[in-house]
Amino acid sequence: MSDTKLSVVRKSIRPQAGDSWATIADRELPKLKTEDGVSSLQSWNLHVYMRAPAPEGSPRAGNPILPSDVIFIEPPMAAA
C-alpha cells in the first residue's frame, strides 16, 4: 500500500445533541429518502448500529448514538 492511499480519509461527523439515524440522514444525505439514508448510515456504521441497547429508563434508551461516536457518512472506500 502506498503512502498516498493512507492520506485519503473517509468522510465522518460527530453527532449533534439529540441526533438520531433519521436526523443525520436528512442532514448529511439530503439526496436520499430518509429511510434509504438511515439504511446506508447503519450499514456503514455497524460499530454504532450493533451496539447493545441502553437499559430502559436510562438517558440513552431508544437511541444508540452517542455524542462521542464517529459516524461515517460515506461508504467504505474500495481497494484499488
N, C-alpha and C positions, 0 to 999 in steps of 0.2 A: 504494500500500500504506500502510495506516495504522500509526501507532506502536504501537497495541495488538497488532497481529499480529506485530510484531517482538519482543515480550516473551514470546511463547509459546516454550518450549524443549522440544525433543524429548527424551524420557527416554533416558538413556545411562548406562553404567557404565564403570569401568576394570577390566580383568580382574584376577583374583587369581592368585597364583603357581600355575602348572600348569594354568590353566583351558584347556578345550577348548570347541568348539562345544557338545558334549553337556552338559558341566558347567554352562555358562552357561544353556543352555536349561532344564535341570532346575531350576536355582535361580531364574531370572528369569521363566520362563514355565511355572510348575508345572501350569497347567490344560491344557496341550498335551502330547501324546505327545512323547517325546524327539525322534523323527525329524521330526515336524512343527515342533517348536520350532527344531531345527537348521536346517531348510529356511527358516523365516521369518527367523531371525537372519542366515543367509548372504545372503538376498535384500535385507535391509535394510543390510548391511554389505559391499557389494561392494569397498570400499576395502581391506578385510582379506581377504575371500574370494578375490579375484582377484590377490592379491599373488604375485609369483614365489616358488616354493618355496625354502626354505633348502637349502644344499648338504648332501648326505649326510654324516653324521658330525658336523655342527655341533650346538651345543646347541639350536637352534631346529628342527632337522629333524623333519618329521612334524607340526608344529603351527605354523600361520601366525600365531597370536595372540601379540602382544607385550604386556607389562605396560603399555606406554605408549599402547596403542591406545585409541580411544574406540569402544565397542561400543553401537550403538543397540539398545534393547530394545523399541521400538515402531516401527510403520511410518511412512513419511513422512506428514506432515500434508497433507491435500487442500487445494487452493486454494479459497477461498470464492467 
